[in-house]
Amino acid sequence: MTDPALPKRVVVTGATGKLGRAVVAHLRAVGVDVLAVDRAGGRDPRDVAGEFLLVDLTDYGQVVEAFTGSADEHAGGVDAIVHLAAVPAPGLMSNATTFANNSAATYNVFAAARAAGIKRVVWASSETVLGLPFDTPPPYAPVDEEYAPRPESTYSLNKALEEEMARHFCRWDPELVMVGLRFSNVMDVEDYAPFPSFDADPQLRRWNLWGYIDARDGAQAVERALAHDQPGAEVFIIANADTVMSRSSASLMAEVYPGVEIRRELGDHETLLSIDKARRVLGYEPRHSWRDHVDLL
Ligand SMILES: NC(=O)c1ccc[n+]([C@@H]2O[C@H](COP(=O)([O-])OP(=O)(O)OC[C@H]3O[C@@H](n4cnc5c(N)ncnc54)[C@H](O)[C@@H]3O)[C@@H](O)[C@H]2O)c1
């Protein structure tokens, strides 16, 4: 049965992307009516089966049509937005192109949701705001949401600005619920094959403190965030419960970041990207691990 706390009809942006495909499939599976939007793909059911609208989010008019149900064949009131569309990492496009696309897309999504009277927005922030690639060591470990963003790239700078923008949209509208999910590095099951080789060099994945997020658990986090009903802007780190390594988390920190304060006793492979807040506030609980998909013997 569909969770009554979930909104009935949701627009998902970035729907044909890596995370978007998992999110659309998951939300539809739990009974949410999804209008999938992206500027790429769509006619091919391998991209995203079901209702789809080709939208370039940098064009405000197209976003308003999608959110107000005024595009032909896509009528129906929208209750919430899941905004995942972006150039998804530093270095894929020029800095200025990344900033221009991502900042315009997110402003248009936030503003069009406001214009359409939509009170719930969940969007993809990023683990990068925690200070990746940690050339400057983290302030403590596990890292959490308690210190100010430390963007080190233009991509991350834009994510930090989005978090700030969300705070102001919520200040303007006391009924608005905005949830920023600081996803770790998104993985599909096919991506797990090289994981056992990471152990040979602890420097290889230190850039995000050896974290990852299984796309299916990312989708679960989106579902939990859509059920969140406390007005205001909140951000959450979303990672899996373990690291990508077979070595212990404590030994990794001792070798690579010997001067960094470890704030609590660490479980053997415990994530160094704390998901305590997401567990506590959203009820997020990762169900997957790369260890279930790779033969470690
Ligand atoms: N992949 C990761 O490791 C990772 C980590 C942290 C955060 N994120 C964030 O999660 C979100 C999803 O990432 P992903 O890995 O699925 O990326 P992806 O590139 O697979 O998907 C992003 C989608 O956004 C669409 N898009 C980009 N600009 C658009 C625009 N102007 N209008 C309409 N559609 C547009 C693209 O066509 C693409 O389908 C992004 O916001 C990304 O920044 C990703």
The ligand as an ORCA input file, in Angstrom:
! r2SCAN-3c Opt
* xyz 0 1
  N      26.618     10.750     -9.873
  C      27.114     11.055     -8.688
  O      28.047     10.415     -8.191
  C      26.489     12.198     -7.902
  C      26.975     12.452     -6.595
  C      26.390     13.490     -5.855
  C      25.354     14.223     -6.396
  N      24.922     13.943     -7.673
  C      23.830     14.751     -8.210
  O      22.732     13.875     -8.447
  C      21.990     14.331     -9.584
  C      21.847     13.207    -10.597
  O      23.140     12.794    -11.019
  P      23.339     11.583    -12.044
  O      24.553     10.852    -11.636
  O      22.065     10.846    -12.226
  O      23.705     12.400    -13.376
  P      23.329     12.072    -14.898
  O      24.211     12.909    -15.763
  O      23.303     10.606    -15.147
  O      21.834     12.638    -14.984
  C      21.577     14.007    -14.971
  C      20.445     14.276    -15.954
  O      20.153     15.672    -15.921
  C      19.770     16.044    -17.231
  N      19.945     17.492    -17.376
  C      21.062     18.223    -17.200
  N      20.808     19.521    -17.459
  C      19.503     19.609    -17.808
  C      18.667     20.682    -18.199
  N      19.132     21.927    -18.340
  N      17.370     20.415    -18.478
  C      16.879     19.137    -18.385
  N      17.636     18.088    -18.029
  C      18.947     18.319    -17.744
  C      20.698     15.237    -18.151
  O      20.169     15.126    -19.461
  C      20.799     13.908    -17.413
  O      19.862     12.958    -17.898
  C      22.735     15.570    -10.096
  O      22.131     16.733     -9.557
  C      24.126     15.408     -9.538
  O      24.771     16.660     -9.393
  C      25.453     12.943     -8.416
*
